Amino acid sequence: MYVIIGGAGLVGLSLAQKLVDLGHTVAVIDQDPMACHYAREQVGVMAFEGSAVSTQVLLEAGIRKADSLVAVLPSDPLNLALISLAKHYGVLHLVSLMQHRDFAQPLRSAGAEQIISTVDLAVSTMVNAIEYPQVESMMHFEQGQIEILKLSISNQCYVVGRCVAEVAQDRRFPSGTLIVGYQSHPQMDLIIPNGQTLIESGSTVLIATKPGSVHQVVNFIEGCS
């Protein structure tokens, strides 16, 4: 997949590195010569010096053949302009970072399929870190309608020694909640468990649930009343 990233700041370069690691072909666009040099020499991607909202620069970067474009420029108006231009040139998959919620609808109207709010993401992450310090990470899907929790299972947890089916059938296990991933040891692969998968101490589980059930899930797993 050929991905163009508008903006070679910390987010843009980190994203470029991840995409390269996944085997994608990546180009970044930025006005900063040093950022472009770093992108070429340290990240190993193509870098085009200039404005990401310049049609000339976009054409040089191969916008017509891009499969995806990600807008991570310093301001929402610039990201909006970039998304509009990318849509004009026929890029099918458009993603944008957003700082202010007022730009959500304009970005969607311009063609952005995914919009990542820096404020909402940061606030949500910090709230979760305060409320649920035992949760290693929490991912949000479908505008926050589904949460995926990553929980480490200690020896004191209620679910230790129980199989997934037994846990699911427990009346205290929240309705609509599923154990969707299991890793028996940090060095082992993450698997999709079946009903017979035994939950062991030292393992890690991924649990899908509704936002309103997170507290209940954590208490159940840990054996809290």
N, C-alpha and C positions, 0 to 999 in steps of 0.2 A: 504494500500500500504506500502511495506517495502522499506525504503529509506536509503541508506548509504551516509554519508557526509564525504568526505576526507578533514580534516582540521577543528579544533575546535577553530579558532580565532573568532574575533567579527562577521564576516559575517557568518561563519559556525554555531556558537551557536545561532545567531539571526534567521537564517533560520531553525535550528532545532526546536526552540521554536514555530515558526509560523506553521511548519508542524505538531507538536504535537497538537497544538491548533485546527488544521483542522482534527485531528483524525488519523493521520498516525503513523505507527511504525517507529522509527528512531534510527539509530546507527551512532555515530561519531567515527572517527579514528584520533588520534593525538599523537605525541611523547611527549607532555607536560603532566606530571602526574597531575598538578594542573588544567589544562584545562579539562582533562578527569573527574577529581573529581567534578569540577563545573558542567559539563554536566550531570553527574549522579544525583548529589544532588539538583541542582537548576533548571535544565531544565527537568529532569526526563526521559532522554533517555539512551540507552545503550552506553557505551564508551569503546573503545578498545585502549589501550596504545601501541604505536609502529608506524612504518612507514606505511603510507597509500599505498606505492608502494611495500610493502612486500607481497608476495603471501601468506605466512603463516598467517599474520595478516588479510588479506582480507578473507581468508577461515574461520578463526575464527569468523570474523564479519558476516559470512553468505552470501558472495558475490554471491554464486550460486542461492540463493533464492531471491535476491534483485530485486525489480521491477524497481527501479531508482537509479542512483548514481550521486552525485554532487561533482565536484572537485573544491575545494576552497583552495588549498594549496598555500604556499608563493611564488611559482615561476611557470612560464609557463611550463618549462621542466617537473617539477613534475606533474603538472596537465595533461600534455600530456601523461606521463607514466601511470598515474592512469586511464585515459580514455581508453588507449590501453589495459590495464589489464582487466578492467571491460568489455570491448567488448569481450575479449578472453573468459571470464567466462559467457558470454551470457546475460549480463544485457541489457535490451531492450531500456531503456530511459537514455541517458547520457547528462549531462549538465556540462558546465565548465565555470569558470571565466577566463578571459584573460586580461593580462596587456599590452602586445605588439601585434600589428596587424600582425606582421610576423608569429605569431602562429595560425592565423585564419584557414588557409588552412590545416596545419598539424593536428589541432584538429578535423576539419571536416573529414579529411581522416581517422583519428583514430576511428571515430564513434560518435563524439559529435553532437547531434541534435540541441542543443541550446548553443550558445556561448555568454556570457555577457562580453562586454569590459568595464573594469572599467574606462578607460580614456574617451572613447566615451560617456559613460553614464554620467560621471561627467561633461564633457564639455557641452554636450547637455542640461543637467539640469540647469547649470549656465547661459548659453546663454538664455534659455527660461525664467529664473527668471529675467534677465535683460530686455529682450525685452517685456515680457508679465507679469508684476508684478500682474496684476489682475487675471491671471489664477492660480487657486489653485494648480493644478497639470496637467501634460501632459504625456501621455503614448505613446510609439512608437510601431508600429506593422509592420510586413513584411519588416524588415530592413529599417524602417523609411518611408515607402510608405504611411502609414496611421497614423494619429495622433488622439488621444482621449483627448479632453480638458475637464477639470472640471471647470465650471464657476459658481460663485455665482451671483444671480440676485438681484440687488439693486432696489430700488423704481424708480431710474432715468433711468433704462435700457429701451430701445426702445421696447423690447419684452413683457414687463409687461402687463398683461391683454389680451394678444393674445394667441390663441390656436396654437398648433403645426402645424396643416395644414395651417393656415394663415401665419405663419412664413415661412414654406417651399415654399409657393407659391409666396412669396415676391420676386420681380425680383432682389433685392439687396442681397438676401441670396445666398451665393456661390454655384455654381453647384457642384453636387457630395457630398454635405454635408448633414448629417443627425443628428437629435437629437435622441440619442439612449438610454438616461437615464434621469429620472426626480425624484427629491426628493423635496417634497413640504416643508419639514421642517427638520432640522438636526436630530430630534428624530424619523422621519418617515422612512419607508423602501424605498429604491431606486426601482423604477418601470420602466418598458419599456413603454413609452408613446404611445398613439394612436393619431390620428388626432384631437380628441376633447379635449385632455389634455390641460388645461389652465395653462399658465406660470404665476406664482404669484411672487410678491416681497418677498424676503427672501428665495426663493427656490434655488435649485442647479440643473444645467443641465449638462449632458455629451453629447458632440458633436463630431462626427466622421467626419474628413475632411482630405484633402491632405495637406502636409506641406506648399505648396505655398499659401494656402488659409487661414492660421491661422490668419494673421493680418486682413484680410477682415472679417473673422468670428467674431473676437473680436470687431472690429469697428461696425459691424452690430448689435450685441447683445447690445452694450452699446449706440447705437444711434449716433455714431460719423460719421461725413460726410467724 
